[in-house]
Amino acid sequence: HAKSIPPWNTQTHPAAPPASPVQGRERIPVLFDESLNFDPSGSPPPLGILRLPSGTEVLMALAGRSSVPANLYQRPVAHTLGGASGHLYLVRDAVPVSILERTNGHWLFLRRSAAGAQRDAALFVDTNGTTRILEAPHGGSPADFAVTTTAIPRYRVRYTWQNSWTVEGTTGSVTDGVLESVTPAGFW
């Protein structure tokens, strides 16, 4: 006698367990882009792009490269800052240059720090959804990072055509290190 199997839509399955915080920390998308262009008169440099949990992207020019170096963006580490907990995303030998605001998010541009005055940049993404831009002397430990005191200009950009963007104007500057405050999604 064959066992009766209920139709698929009536079967019951245990609920899937929620994603663990460890799994959430392991997702750090790093992209390579050779076509993103902010200068219609010149060819764009290739960019190494780190996508943060909020969707904000951190861009670093990679002149002369054909891929993202393995050590450009380091794995996030658990961190606390001013009583808030979250993760620190380190970028060695880099300083923040500008923030571009687009209709669906932000781009933070970094550049290599000047020879003889090397610095490291980091982004601290806390569990409340605030992302802060931090800096430290080159080669420092996560404990050495502090909120940047450098004013970082903000620009509004508009998509024009074929992966090209036009800067429409300035919207001020970030002076308190806060890149964004968004509603947290998933495990940060």
Secondary structure, DSSP 8 states (H G I E B T S, - for coil): -------GGG----------HHHHHH---EEEES--BS-TTS----EEEEE-TTS-EEEEE-TT-SS--TTSB---EEEEETTEEEEEEEETTEEEEEEEEETTEEEEEEEE--TTS-EEEEEEEETTSEEEEEEEETT--GGG-EE--S-EEEEEEEEEETTEEEEEEEEEEESSSEEEE----S--
